[in-house]
Amino acid sequence: MPTAVNYALLESVLTAFEAAKKLLTTAQVALFPENQFRDFRETAATLDCFAYDLSRQE
């Protein structure tokens, strides 16, 4: 059974996530390197690209 998608809600959630990521990036730049946060998903994706010779566009 198909479900109705509330595109306005999805757009507002994506906007909130983008704003949060910008704030996190700003905070990371302000911190010393030894205290920076790690984005494990981004790290895993980067390692996969190196390990399997994948392009990010694929």
N, CA, C and O atoms as a GROMACS GRO file, in nm:
protein
  232
    1MET      N    1   0.085  -0.117   0.000
    1MET     CA    2   0.000   0.000   0.000
    1MET      C    3   0.090   0.124   0.000
    1MET      O    4   0.169   0.142   0.092
    2PRO      N    5   0.079   0.209  -0.100
    2PRO     CA    6   0.164   0.328  -0.105
    2PRO      C    7   0.130   0.426   0.006
    2PRO      O    8   0.014   0.440   0.048
    3THR      N    9   0.232   0.493   0.053
    3THR     CA   10   0.211   0.593   0.157
    3THR      C   11   0.224   0.732   0.098
    3THR      O   12   0.301   0.753   0.004
    4ALA      N   13   0.151   0.825   0.153
    4ALA     CA   14   0.158   0.964   0.108
    4ALA      C   15   0.287   1.025   0.160
    4ALA      O   16   0.325   1.005   0.275
    5VAL      N   17   0.353   1.099   0.075
    5VAL     CA   18   0.478   1.164   0.112
    5VAL      C   19   0.451   1.312   0.134
    5VAL      O   20   0.398   1.380   0.046
    6ASN      N   21   0.489   1.360   0.249
    6ASN     CA   22   0.472   1.501   0.279
    6ASN      C   23   0.601   1.572   0.239
    6ASN      O   24   0.696   1.580   0.317
    7TYR      N   25   0.604   1.623   0.116
    7TYR     CA   26   0.725   1.683   0.062
    7TYR      C   27   0.765   1.811   0.136
    7TYR      O   28   0.883   1.842   0.148
    8ALA      N   29   0.666   1.884   0.185
    8ALA     CA   30   0.698   2.005   0.261
    8ALA      C   31   0.770   1.969   0.390
    8ALA      O   32   0.865   2.037   0.430
    9LEU      N   33   0.727   1.862   0.454
    9LEU     CA   34   0.794   1.816   0.577
    9LEU      C   35   0.934   1.767   0.546
    9LEU      O   36   1.029   1.798   0.618
   10LEU      N   37   0.948   1.689   0.438
   10LEU     CA   38   1.081   1.640   0.400
   10LEU      C   39   1.176   1.756   0.369
   10LEU      O   40   1.293   1.752   0.407
   11GLU      N   41   1.127   1.856   0.302
   11GLU     CA   42   1.210   1.971   0.268
   11GLU      C   43   1.253   2.047   0.394
   11GLU      O   44   1.368   2.091   0.404
   12SER      N   45   1.161   2.062   0.489
   12SER     CA   46   1.198   2.132   0.612
   12SER      C   47   1.297   2.051   0.695
   12SER      O   48   1.384   2.109   0.760
   13VAL      N   49   1.285   1.920   0.693
   13VAL     CA   50   1.380   1.835   0.765
   13VAL      C   51   1.517   1.843   0.700
   13VAL      O   52   1.618   1.853   0.769
   14LEU      N   53   1.522   1.838   0.568
   14LEU     CA   54   1.651   1.851   0.498
   14LEU      C   55   1.715   1.986   0.524
   14LEU      O   56   1.837   1.996   0.541
   15THR      N   57   1.634   2.090   0.527
   15THR     CA   58   1.687   2.224   0.558
   15THR      C   59   1.745   2.227   0.698
   15THR      O   60   1.852   2.284   0.720
   16ALA      N   61   1.676   2.165   0.794
   16ALA     CA   62   1.726   2.160   0.931
   16ALA      C   63   1.857   2.082   0.939
   16ALA      O   64   1.949   2.124   1.009
   17PHE      N   65   1.867   1.970   0.868
   17PHE     CA   66   1.990   1.891   0.867
   17PHE      C   67   2.105   1.970   0.805
   17PHE      O   68   2.218   1.965   0.855
   18GLU      N   69   2.078   2.041   0.697
   18GLU     CA   70   2.183   2.122   0.634
   18GLU      C   71   2.232   2.231   0.728
   18GLU      O   72   2.352   2.257   0.736
   19ALA      N   73   2.139   2.295   0.800
   19ALA     CA   74   2.178   2.398   0.896
   19ALA      C   75   2.260   2.339   1.009
   19ALA      O   76   2.358   2.399   1.054
   20ALA      N   77   2.221   2.221   1.056
   20ALA     CA   78   2.296   2.156   1.164
   20ALA      C   79   2.436   2.117   1.117
   20ALA      O   80   2.532   2.132   1.192
   21LYS      N   81   2.447   2.069   0.994
   21LYS     CA   82   2.579   2.031   0.941
   21LYS      C   83   2.669   2.155   0.928
   21LYS      O   84   2.789   2.148   0.955
   22LYS      N   85   2.612   2.268   0.887
   22LYS     CA   86   2.690   2.391   0.878
   22LYS      C   87   2.740   2.434   1.015
   22LYS      O   88   2.855   2.474   1.030
   23LEU      N   89   2.651   2.425   1.116
   23LEU     CA   90   2.692   2.460   1.252
   23LEU      C   91   2.801   2.365   1.303
   23LEU      O   92   2.896   2.409   1.368
   24LEU      N   93   2.787   2.238   1.274
   24LEU     CA   94   2.888   2.140   1.316
   24LEU      C   95   3.022   2.169   1.248
   24LEU      O   96   3.126   2.161   1.312
   25THR      N   97   3.019   2.201   1.121
   25THR     CA   98   3.141   2.234   1.048
   25THR      C   99   3.208   2.357   1.107
   25THR      O  100   3.330   2.361   1.124
   26THR      N  101   3.128   2.458   1.139
   26THR     CA  102   3.182   2.578   1.201
   26THR      C  103   3.245   2.546   1.336
   26THR      O  104   3.352   2.598   1.368
   27ALA      N  105   3.180   2.462   1.414
   27ALA     CA  106   3.234   2.423   1.544
   27ALA      C  107   3.364   2.343   1.528
   27ALA      O  108   3.458   2.361   1.606
   28GLN      N  109   3.370   2.256   1.428
   28GLN     CA  110   3.490   2.176   1.405
   28GLN      C  111   3.609   2.264   1.372
   28GLN      O  112   3.720   2.238   1.418
   29VAL      N  113   3.588   2.367   1.292
   29VAL     CA  114   3.696   2.456   1.254
   29VAL      C  115   3.748   2.530   1.377
   29VAL      O  116   3.868   2.556   1.388
   30ALA      N  117   3.658   2.566   1.468
   30ALA     CA  118   3.697   2.642   1.587
   30ALA      C  119   3.773   2.557   1.689
   30ALA      O  120   3.848   2.611   1.770
   31LEU      N  121   3.755   2.426   1.686
   31LEU     CA  122   3.821   2.339   1.784
   31LEU      C  123   3.962   2.304   1.740
   31LEU      O  124   3.996   2.310   1.622
   32PHE      N  125   4.042   2.267   1.836
   32PHE     CA  126   4.176   2.218   1.806
   32PHE      C  127   4.164   2.081   1.738
   32PHE      O  128   4.067   2.010   1.761
   33PRO      N  129   4.262   2.043   1.656
   33PRO     CA  130   4.254   1.916   1.582
   33PRO      C  131   4.235   1.794   1.673
   33PRO      O  132   4.164   1.700   1.634
   34GLU      N  133   4.294   1.792   1.790
   34GLU     CA  134   4.280   1.674   1.876
   34GLU      C  135   4.142   1.663   1.939
   34GLU      O  136   4.107   1.558   1.993
   35ASN      N  137   4.063   1.771   1.934
   35ASN     CA  138   3.930   1.770   1.993
   35ASN      C  139   3.818   1.770   1.889
   35ASN      O  140   3.701   1.784   1.924
   36GLN      N  141   3.853   1.755   1.763
   36GLN     CA  142   3.751   1.762   1.658
   36GLN      C  143   3.664   1.637   1.657
   36GLN      O  144   3.706   1.528   1.694
   37PHE      N  145   3.540   1.660   1.613
   37PHE     CA  146   3.446   1.549   1.598
   37PHE      C  147   3.483   1.470   1.473
   37PHE      O  148   3.549   1.522   1.383
   38ARG      N  149   3.439   1.348   1.468
   38ARG     CA  150   3.461   1.265   1.351
   38ARG      C  151   3.325   1.227   1.291
   38ARG      O  152   3.232   1.191   1.363
   39ASP      N  153   3.316   1.236   1.160
   39ASP     CA  154   3.195   1.193   1.090
   39ASP      C  155   3.224   1.053   1.038
   39ASP      O  156   3.288   1.036   0.934
   40PHE      N  157   3.176   0.953   1.111
   40PHE     CA  158   3.210   0.815   1.079
   40PHE      C  159   3.155   0.770   0.944
   40PHE      O  160   3.218   0.689   0.876
   41ARG      N  161   3.038   0.822   0.906
   41ARG     CA  162   2.983   0.784   0.775
   41ARG      C  163   3.069   0.839   0.663
   41ARG      O  164   3.094   0.770   0.564
   42GLU      N  165   3.114   0.964   0.678
   42GLU     CA  166   3.197   1.023   0.574
   42GLU      C  167   3.332   0.952   0.568
   42GLU      O  168   3.385   0.929   0.459
   43THR      N  169   3.388   0.917   0.684
   43THR     CA  170   3.515   0.846   0.688
   43THR      C  171   3.501   0.709   0.621
   43THR      O  172   3.587   0.668   0.544
   44ALA      N  173   3.392   0.639   0.651
   44ALA     CA  174   3.370   0.507   0.591
   44ALA      C  175   3.355   0.517   0.440
   44ALA      O  176   3.409   0.435   0.366
   45ALA      N  177   3.283   0.619   0.394
   45ALA     CA  178   3.265   0.637   0.249
   45ALA      C  179   3.399   0.667   0.182
   45ALA      O  180   3.426   0.617   0.073
   46THR      N  181   3.481   0.749   0.246
   46THR     CA  182   3.613   0.782   0.190
   46THR      C  183   3.701   0.658   0.184
   46THR      O  184   3.769   0.634   0.084
   47LEU      N  185   3.701   0.580   0.291
   47LEU     CA  186   3.782   0.457   0.293
   47LEU      C  187   3.734   0.358   0.186
   47LEU      O  188   3.816   0.291   0.123
   48ASP      N  189   3.602   0.349   0.167
   48ASP     CA  190   3.549   0.262   0.061
   48ASP      C  191   3.598   0.307  -0.076
   48ASP      O  192   3.632   0.224  -0.161
   49CYS      N  193   3.602   0.438  -0.098
   49CYS     CA  194   3.650   0.490  -0.226
   49CYS      C  195   3.795   0.451  -0.250
   49CYS      O  196   3.833   0.413  -0.361
   50PHE      N  197   3.877   0.460  -0.146
   50PHE     CA  198   4.018   0.421  -0.160
   50PHE      C  199   4.032   0.270  -0.177
   50PHE      O  200   4.110   0.223  -0.261
   51ALA      N  201   3.957   0.193  -0.098
   51ALA     CA  202   3.971   0.047  -0.100
   51ALA      C  203   3.922  -0.014  -0.230
   51ALA      O  204   3.984  -0.107  -0.282
   52TYR      N  205   3.811   0.037  -0.282
   52TYR     CA  206   3.749  -0.025  -0.400
   52TYR      C  207   3.764   0.061  -0.524
   52TYR      O  208   3.706   0.030  -0.628
   53ASP      N  209   3.843   0.169  -0.516
   53ASP     CA  210   3.868   0.258  -0.630
   53ASP      C  211   3.738   0.309  -0.690
   53ASP      O  212   3.717   0.305  -0.811
   54LEU      N  213   3.650   0.357  -0.601
   54LEU     CA  214   3.521   0.408  -0.643
   54LEU      C  215   3.526   0.560  -0.658
   54LEU      O  216   3.603   0.628  -0.590
   55SER      N  217   3.444   0.608  -0.746
   55SER     CA  218   3.429   0.753  -0.760
   55SER      C  219   3.307   0.794  -0.679
   55SER      O  220   3.210   0.718  -0.673
   56ARG      N  221   3.309   0.912  -0.616
   56ARG     CA  222   3.195   0.960  -0.537
   56ARG      C  223   3.072   0.982  -0.625
   56ARG      O  224   2.959   0.983  -0.575
   57GLN      N  225   3.092   1.001  -0.755
   57GLN     CA  226   2.979   1.024  -0.843
   57GLN      C  227   2.909   0.894  -0.883
   57GLN      O  228   2.799   0.898  -0.939
   58GLU      N  229   2.969   0.781  -0.856
   58GLU     CA  230   2.907   0.653  -0.897
   58GLU      C  231   2.797   0.614  -0.804
   58GLU      O  232   2.734   0.510  -0.823
   0.00000   0.00000   0.00000
